[in-house]
């Protein structure tokens, strides 16, 4: 399993959290087609800098590459990358 880290601009992050609170989901165009949704990296965080980070869980490196390519095409995405391993190689 791979984790893709996504940073959204402030407006998009706020909108995504609002939509999630109303039950509208946490996804972006293109990402939904991959069957993936965004999860807050810091749930309930009020600091706008931290609240703009989300994660997407994908099964493998190829799926991570596809998700990153889709995410980087979206105007609200400021960054998208695979979370580095927490243990040394």
QUIPEUR-V700845 format. One record per residue. N is the residue number from 0. RES is the residue in one small letter. OMEGA is omega in radians with two decimals (999 if undefined). D_LAST is the distance of its C-alpha to the last C-alpha in whole Angstrom. Layout:
# QUIPEUR-V700845
n,res,omega,d_last
N,RES,OMEGA,D_LAST
N,RES,OMEGA,D_LAST
This chain:
# QUIPEUR-V700845
n,res,omega,d_last
0,x,3.12,16
1,x,3.07,15
2,x,3.05,17
3,x,3.09,18
4,x,-3.10,20
5,x,3.01,23
6,x,3.10,25
7,x,3.02,29
8,x,-3.03,32
9,x,-3.10,34
10,x,-3.13,37
11,x,3.12,35
12,x,3.13,33
13,x,3.13,36
14,x,-3.13,38
15,x,3.12,35
16,x,3.12,35
17,x,3.13,39
18,x,3.14,39
19,x,-3.14,36
20,x,3.14,39
21,x,3.10,42
22,x,-3.11,40
23,x,3.08,39
24,x,-3.12,36
25,x,3.11,32
26,x,3.10,32
27,x,3.07,32
28,x,-3.11,34
29,x,3.13,32
30,x,3.12,29
31,x,3.12,32
32,x,3.10,32
33,x,3.13,29
34,x,-3.09,30
35,x,3.07,27
36,x,3.14,28
37,x,3.05,27
38,x,3.12,27
39,x,3.09,27
40,x,-3.14,24
41,x,-3.06,26
42,x,3.09,29
43,x,-3.11,33
44,x,3.12,31
45,x,3.09,34
46,x,-3.09,33
47,x,3.14,33
48,x,-3.14,30
49,x,-3.11,28
50,x,-3.13,30
51,x,-3.13,29
52,x,3.13,25
53,x,3.06,25
54,x,3.05,22
55,x,3.09,22
56,x,3.11,21
57,x,-3.02,20
58,x,-3.06,20
59,x,-3.09,17
60,x,3.13,16
61,x,3.11,19
62,x,3.08,21
63,x,3.12,19
64,x,3.12,20
65,x,-3.13,24
66,x,3.14,24
67,x,3.12,22
68,x,3.12,25
69,x,-3.10,28
70,x,-3.10,27
71,x,3.08,27
72,x,-3.07,30
73,x,-3.07,32
74,x,-3.12,34
75,x,-3.07,33
76,x,3.10,29
77,x,3.12,28
78,x,3.06,24
79,x,-3.09,22
80,x,3.08,18
81,x,3.10,15
82,x,3.13,14
83,x,3.10,10
84,x,3.13,8
85,x,3.09,9
86,x,-3.13,6
87,x,3.14,4
88,x,999,0
